[in-house]
Amino acid sequence: MPKQAALKSLCLPLRRFCRGENSRAYEYLGVHRTVRDGKTCMVCRVWAPHAQGASVVGEFNEWNPESDPMRKIGGGVWECFLPFEMKQFDLYKFCIETAQGERVFKSDPYAFHYEDGEGKASKYYDISGYPWNDGAWLRRRAQRPHPSRPLNIYEVHAGSWRRYPDGNVFSYDKLAEELVPYVKDMGYTHIELMPITEYPYDGSWGYQV
C-alpha cells in the first residue's frame, strides 16, 4: 500500500480503499456505468499492484488485449473508460501483464455475475435499480438489544445444503421455505450464509470471495 504522503493525491474512495476503510469498494472497483465529458460510458477498475500492464477484454472487443488498455492511477489500481454502454450480462475479463511479462486473463473480483459452471468470465450487471425490501427488518434490528442476547449460529452453503432430487439448486425462496423451519427446530438463533455472490467455480463454495 502507498505511504501516507502518496495517499493524499488519491481520490477519496481509492484513499479509503488503500487504508482498508472502504466498505463500499464494490462501488468504485469493477465495471460501472458513468458519465464523462457529458457522455455515458463505462469505467473499469481493478487492483493489480504488481502488474506491468492491464486491459479490459470481452465480447465487445473480441477479447483483444490491445483494444482497451488501462492506466495505473495510484494505490495499485488500474483504470480505463470504454466509450460505449455495456449491456446487462455482457461477458468480460481483465487481462493482466505480470511482472514477468506474461499475460493472464482474470475474472473481475468485484463483478456481480459470472458465467455458470466452468465458465470463468465475469458478466456486467447494473444493481442500481435493485428493489431492496428489508427496510422494516433493518428498523426492527436497530431497536433490539441483540448484543446482550445469546447466539447460536448455523453456517450454511446455500448452493449445497439441500437440492431438488434432480440435483438442481434451490431458489432463494425455496431455500428460505426449507431452511428457516429447520434452523428454528434445531434451536439456532441466526444463520450465517457462506458467500452468496456469484463466483466462477461452483466446487469452491465461494471461498475465493
Legacy VTK file of the C-alpha trace (Angstrom):
# vtk DataFile Version 3.0
C-alpha trace
ASCII
DATASET POLYDATA
POINTS 209 float
0.000 0.000 0.000
1.227 3.567 -0.691
2.742 5.703 2.048
0.749 8.464 3.731
2.234 11.219 1.552
1.223 9.385 -1.625
-2.267 8.719 -0.290
-3.083 12.433 -0.218
-3.007 12.614 -4.020
-5.607 9.864 -4.448
-9.362 10.353 -4.724
-11.338 9.677 -1.544
-12.732 6.195 -2.461
-9.272 4.988 -3.506
-7.598 6.564 -0.481
-10.043 4.806 1.834
-9.547 1.531 -0.058
-5.773 1.751 0.415
-6.308 2.298 4.141
-8.650 -0.682 4.366
-11.543 1.606 5.301
-13.736 1.465 2.173
-16.605 -0.894 2.998
-18.252 0.034 -0.312
-15.259 -0.660 -2.557
-17.579 -2.528 -4.937
-18.980 0.868 -5.963
-15.521 2.043 -7.049
-13.739 -1.068 -8.319
-15.121 -3.318 -11.032
-17.105 -2.127 -14.061
-19.725 0.605 -13.755
-21.743 2.926 -15.948
-20.720 6.570 -15.570
-20.802 9.933 -17.348
-17.637 11.520 -18.728
-17.492 14.738 -20.721
-21.275 14.678 -20.889
-21.415 11.208 -22.438
-22.435 7.897 -20.863
-19.623 5.349 -20.833
-18.180 2.532 -18.730
-15.421 2.933 -16.139
-13.355 -0.175 -15.398
-11.020 -0.505 -12.413
-9.020 -3.399 -10.997
-6.479 -3.634 -8.169
-3.287 -5.207 -9.538
-0.381 -3.542 -7.704
2.419 -5.671 -9.191
1.193 -5.720 -12.792
3.203 -4.186 -15.619
0.060 -3.532 -17.619
-3.657 -4.252 -17.747
-6.556 -4.067 -20.174
-10.246 -4.930 -20.401
-11.308 -7.650 -22.815
-14.712 -9.025 -23.692
-17.254 -9.747 -26.349
-17.275 -6.029 -27.182
-13.650 -6.086 -28.449
-13.354 -9.762 -29.448
-11.207 -10.441 -26.352
-8.329 -8.426 -27.786
-5.868 -7.291 -25.049
-4.648 -4.450 -27.271
-8.052 -2.796 -27.749
-8.769 -1.185 -24.369
-5.592 -0.678 -22.295
-5.799 0.590 -18.727
-3.601 3.131 -16.943
-2.276 2.921 -13.402
-3.869 5.670 -11.311
-2.282 5.025 -7.901
-2.723 2.677 -4.981
-2.135 -0.292 -7.281
-5.368 0.391 -9.188
-5.665 0.347 -12.986
-8.416 2.246 -14.798
-9.867 2.788 -18.258
-13.031 4.198 -19.793
-14.971 2.413 -22.534
-16.745 4.865 -24.880
-19.980 2.873 -25.002
-22.546 1.284 -22.692
-22.203 -2.398 -21.900
-25.391 -4.425 -21.914
-26.634 -6.383 -18.929
-24.789 -9.745 -18.745
-22.079 -8.798 -21.284
-19.028 -11.029 -20.736
-15.637 -9.536 -19.873
-12.320 -10.148 -18.093
-9.232 -8.217 -17.122
-6.023 -9.051 -18.967
-3.115 -8.605 -16.559
0.518 -8.416 -17.655
2.539 -9.878 -14.793
5.897 -8.664 -13.514
7.440 -11.451 -15.622
5.743 -10.180 -18.781
3.163 -12.968 -19.003
-0.430 -12.127 -19.924
-3.101 -13.763 -17.782
-6.867 -13.349 -18.054
-8.641 -12.792 -14.753
-12.270 -12.574 -13.662
-13.344 -9.331 -12.034
-13.356 -9.868 -8.237
-15.981 -7.113 -7.941
-18.354 -8.467 -10.591
-21.964 -9.203 -9.597
-22.425 -12.095 -12.056
-20.242 -14.825 -13.534
-20.604 -17.494 -16.179
-22.324 -20.626 -14.929
-20.498 -23.902 -14.384
-16.891 -23.954 -15.500
-17.049 -20.596 -17.314
-14.644 -18.067 -15.838
-15.725 -14.778 -17.434
-17.435 -12.048 -15.438
-20.768 -10.591 -16.503
-21.590 -6.913 -16.351
-24.644 -6.313 -14.173
-26.071 -2.992 -13.013
-27.510 -3.333 -9.488
-28.532 0.316 -9.117
-32.196 -0.445 -9.803
-32.492 -3.425 -7.467
-35.543 -3.000 -5.168
-34.334 -3.769 -1.639
-37.220 -4.757 0.638
-35.553 -5.127 4.036
-36.225 -1.637 5.428
-38.711 -2.831 8.069
-36.359 -5.604 9.193
-33.439 -3.185 9.499
-35.536 -0.848 11.649
-36.562 -3.724 13.946
-32.968 -4.866 14.235
-31.858 -1.380 15.300
-34.364 -1.447 18.179
-33.349 -4.827 19.574
-30.681 -5.162 22.276
-29.160 -8.037 20.316
-25.623 -7.834 21.790
-26.975 -8.986 25.157
-28.967 -11.928 23.789
-27.489 -15.443 23.360
-26.405 -16.528 19.878
-26.395 -19.965 18.278
-25.247 -19.611 14.678
-25.878 -22.116 11.882
-23.417 -21.762 8.983
-24.721 -22.951 5.638
-23.726 -23.018 1.980
-26.876 -22.057 0.102
-25.995 -23.972 -3.050
-25.433 -27.382 -1.490
-27.322 -27.513 1.828
-30.250 -29.196 0.141
-31.196 -29.706 -3.517
-34.009 -30.982 -5.677
-33.939 -34.728 -6.493
-32.593 -33.948 -9.987
-29.609 -32.112 -8.485
-30.744 -28.573 -9.281
-30.148 -25.990 -6.562
-32.974 -24.308 -4.673
-34.074 -20.773 -5.454
-33.679 -18.371 -2.534
-37.438 -18.530 -1.914
-37.337 -22.328 -1.757
-34.229 -22.246 0.431
-35.959 -19.926 2.917
-39.021 -22.190 2.933
-36.909 -25.242 3.825
-34.064 -23.751 5.857
-35.820 -21.422 8.302
-38.098 -24.086 9.868
-35.149 -26.479 10.104
-32.946 -23.916 11.844
-35.700 -22.972 14.289
-36.402 -26.626 15.065
-32.699 -27.230 15.757
-32.556 -24.328 18.222
-30.424 -21.908 16.254
-30.950 -18.159 16.548
-29.042 -16.958 13.494
-27.993 -18.129 10.031
-24.542 -17.373 8.634
-24.544 -17.810 4.861
-21.330 -18.670 3.101
-20.674 -16.297 0.167
-23.803 -15.839 -1.925
-22.218 -13.570 -4.521
-21.665 -15.387 -7.800
-18.202 -16.906 -8.197
-16.539 -18.703 -11.109
-16.096 -22.240 -9.678
-19.062 -23.966 -8.013
-16.892 -26.510 -6.221
-15.137 -23.793 -4.224
-18.271 -22.940 -2.181
-17.275 -19.316 -2.673
-14.035 -19.417 -0.736
-12.435 -17.148 -3.370
-14.895 -14.373 -2.499
LINES 1 210
209 0 1 2 3 4 5 6 7 8 9 10 11 12 13 14 15 16 17 18 19 20 21 22 23 24 25 26 27 28 29 30 31 32 33 34 35 36 37 38 39 40 41 42 43 44 45 46 47 48 49 50 51 52 53 54 55 56 57 58 59 60 61 62 63 64 65 66 67 68 69 70 71 72 73 74 75 76 77 78 79 80 81 82 83 84 85 86 87 88 89 90 91 92 93 94 95 96 97 98 99 100 101 102 103 104 105 106 107 108 109 110 111 112 113 114 115 116 117 118 119 120 121 122 123 124 125 126 127 128 129 130 131 132 133 134 135 136 137 138 139 140 141 142 143 144 145 146 147 148 149 150 151 152 153 154 155 156 157 158 159 160 161 162 163 164 165 166 167 168 169 170 171 172 173 174 175 176 177 178 179 180 181 182 183 184 185 186 187 188 189 190 191 192 193 194 195 196 197 198 199 200 201 202 203 204 205 206 207 208
